[in-house]
Amino acid sequence: MDIDLDLEGRTATLVSFSSGDASLYLSNGGGMIGGIGHANVAAASRDFVAAARPHLNAMAPARSHPRPGRGQTIFYLLTTAGVHGAARSTAALAAQTDALSPLLLAGERVITEFRLVEPRR
């Protein structure tokens, strides 16, 4: 599972795997890797992937992977049939008025867990 978030013209990309591994990449060159080494990050990563499965039908095959536009969030889900994606308004997701809102919340939980372990690095 991958989520690309617009951060006022910059991009944050969170990648999570069913194994619990996770990485956060920032377009300014920063980021965090090795999420599987932290139990809380790994659990949140697994939950994020699991939360995406029921939403596969809301995603279309993704033939390209553009950066999100202003105020946009893009989800990508890798399946055995290929990559599927969906772009949504971040405001609608945050207001929980979009069917994919649970994915934003699950992704934000992974990011929060990364932030909680960051001071210990």
Contacts in CASP RR format, 6 or more apart in sequence:
PFRMAT RR
TARGET T0000
AUTHOR 0000-0000-0000
METHOD contacts of the structure
MODEL  1
MDIDLDLEGRTATLVSFSSGDASLYLSNGGGMIGGIGHANVAAASRDFVA
AARPHLNAMAPARSHPRPGRGQTIFYLLTTAGVHGAARSTAALAAQTDAL
SPLLLAGERVITEFRLVEPRR
1 15 0 8 1.000
1 16 0 8 1.000
1 17 0 8 1.000
1 48 0 8 1.000
1 49 0 8 1.000
1 52 0 8 1.000
1 75 0 8 1.000
1 76 0 8 1.000
1 77 0 8 1.000
1 78 0 8 1.000
1 103 0 8 1.000
2 13 0 8 1.000
2 14 0 8 1.000
2 15 0 8 1.000
2 16 0 8 1.000
2 75 0 8 1.000
2 76 0 8 1.000
2 77 0 8 1.000
2 78 0 8 1.000
3 13 0 8 1.000
3 14 0 8 1.000
3 73 0 8 1.000
3 74 0 8 1.000
3 75 0 8 1.000
3 76 0 8 1.000
3 103 0 8 1.000
3 104 0 8 1.000
3 107 0 8 1.000
4 11 0 8 1.000
4 12 0 8 1.000
4 13 0 8 1.000
4 67 0 8 1.000
4 68 0 8 1.000
4 73 0 8 1.000
4 74 0 8 1.000
4 75 0 8 1.000
4 76 0 8 1.000
5 11 0 8 1.000
5 12 0 8 1.000
5 13 0 8 1.000
5 14 0 8 1.000
5 68 0 8 1.000
5 73 0 8 1.000
5 90 0 8 1.000
6 67 0 8 1.000
6 68 0 8 1.000
6 69 0 8 1.000
6 70 0 8 1.000
6 71 0 8 1.000
6 72 0 8 1.000
6 73 0 8 1.000
6 90 0 8 1.000
7 26 0 8 1.000
8 70 0 8 1.000
9 69 0 8 1.000
9 70 0 8 1.000
10 26 0 8 1.000
10 27 0 8 1.000
10 28 0 8 1.000
11 26 0 8 1.000
11 27 0 8 1.000
11 67 0 8 1.000
11 68 0 8 1.000
12 24 0 8 1.000
12 25 0 8 1.000
12 26 0 8 1.000
12 27 0 8 1.000
12 111 0 8 1.000
13 24 0 8 1.000
13 25 0 8 1.000
13 26 0 8 1.000
13 27 0 8 1.000
14 22 0 8 1.000
14 23 0 8 1.000
14 24 0 8 1.000
14 25 0 8 1.000
14 48 0 8 1.000
14 107 0 8 1.000
14 110 0 8 1.000
14 111 0 8 1.000
15 22 0 8 1.000
15 23 0 8 1.000
15 24 0 8 1.000
15 25 0 8 1.000
16 22 0 8 1.000
16 44 0 8 1.000
16 45 0 8 1.000
16 46 0 8 1.000
16 48 0 8 1.000
16 49 0 8 1.000
16 107 0 8 1.000
16 110 0 8 1.000
17 45 0 8 1.000
17 49 0 8 1.000
18 46 0 8 1.000
18 49 0 8 1.000
18 50 0 8 1.000
19 36 0 8 1.000
19 46 0 8 1.000
20 35 0 8 1.000
20 36 0 8 1.000
20 41 0 8 1.000
20 42 0 8 1.000
20 43 0 8 1.000
20 45 0 8 1.000
20 46 0 8 1.000
20 49 0 8 1.000
21 34 0 8 1.000
21 35 0 8 1.000
21 36 0 8 1.000
21 42 0 8 1.000
21 45 0 8 1.000
22 34 0 8 1.000
22 35 0 8 1.000
22 36 0 8 1.000
22 41 0 8 1.000
22 42 0 8 1.000
22 44 0 8 1.000
22 45 0 8 1.000
22 48 0 8 1.000
22 110 0 8 1.000
22 114 0 8 1.000
23 31 0 8 1.000
23 32 0 8 1.000
23 33 0 8 1.000
23 34 0 8 1.000
23 35 0 8 1.000
24 31 0 8 1.000
24 32 0 8 1.000
24 33 0 8 1.000
24 110 0 8 1.000
24 111 0 8 1.000
24 114 0 8 1.000
25 31 0 8 1.000
27 67 0 8 1.000
32 114 0 8 1.000
32 118 0 8 1.000
34 41 0 8 1.000
35 41 0 8 1.000
35 42 0 8 1.000
35 45 0 8 1.000
35 114 0 8 1.000
35 117 0 8 1.000
36 42 0 8 1.000
36 45 0 8 1.000
38 113 0 8 1.000
38 114 0 8 1.000
38 117 0 8 1.000
40 113 0 8 1.000
40 116 0 8 1.000
40 117 0 8 1.000
41 110 0 8 1.000
41 113 0 8 1.000
41 114 0 8 1.000
41 117 0 8 1.000
43 113 0 8 1.000
44 106 0 8 1.000
44 107 0 8 1.000
44 109 0 8 1.000
44 110 0 8 1.000
44 112 0 8 1.000
44 113 0 8 1.000
45 110 0 8 1.000
47 106 0 8 1.000
47 109 0 8 1.000
48 103 0 8 1.000
48 106 0 8 1.000
48 107 0 8 1.000
48 109 0 8 1.000
48 110 0 8 1.000
51 102 0 8 1.000
51 103 0 8 1.000
51 106 0 8 1.000
52 75 0 8 1.000
52 77 0 8 1.000
52 103 0 8 1.000
52 106 0 8 1.000
53 77 0 8 1.000
55 75 0 8 1.000
55 77 0 8 1.000
55 86 0 8 1.000
55 99 0 8 1.000
55 100 0 8 1.000
55 102 0 8 1.000
55 103 0 8 1.000
56 77 0 8 1.000
56 79 0 8 1.000
56 84 0 8 1.000
58 86 0 8 1.000
58 99 0 8 1.000
58 100 0 8 1.000
59 75 0 8 1.000
59 77 0 8 1.000
59 84 0 8 1.000
59 85 0 8 1.000
59 86 0 8 1.000
60 84 0 8 1.000
60 85 0 8 1.000
60 86 0 8 1.000
61 81 0 8 1.000
61 82 0 8 1.000
61 83 0 8 1.000
61 84 0 8 1.000
61 85 0 8 1.000
62 76 0 8 1.000
62 83 0 8 1.000
62 84 0 8 1.000
62 85 0 8 1.000
65 74 0 8 1.000
65 76 0 8 1.000
65 83 0 8 1.000
66 74 0 8 1.000
68 74 0 8 1.000
68 87 0 8 1.000
71 89 0 8 1.000
71 90 0 8 1.000
71 91 0 8 1.000
72 87 0 8 1.000
72 88 0 8 1.000
72 89 0 8 1.000
72 90 0 8 1.000
73 87 0 8 1.000
73 88 0 8 1.000
73 89 0 8 1.000
73 90 0 8 1.000
73 93 0 8 1.000
73 104 0 8 1.000
74 85 0 8 1.000
74 86 0 8 1.000
74 87 0 8 1.000
74 88 0 8 1.000
75 85 0 8 1.000
75 86 0 8 1.000
75 87 0 8 1.000
75 88 0 8 1.000
75 100 0 8 1.000
75 103 0 8 1.000
76 83 0 8 1.000
76 84 0 8 1.000
76 85 0 8 1.000
77 83 0 8 1.000
77 84 0 8 1.000
77 85 0 8 1.000
86 100 0 8 1.000
88 98 0 8 1.000
88 100 0 8 1.000
89 98 0 8 1.000
90 104 0 8 1.000
92 98 0 8 1.000
92 101 0 8 1.000
93 100 0 8 1.000
93 101 0 8 1.000
93 103 0 8 1.000
93 104 0 8 1.000
94 101 0 8 1.000
94 104 0 8 1.000
95 101 0 8 1.000
END
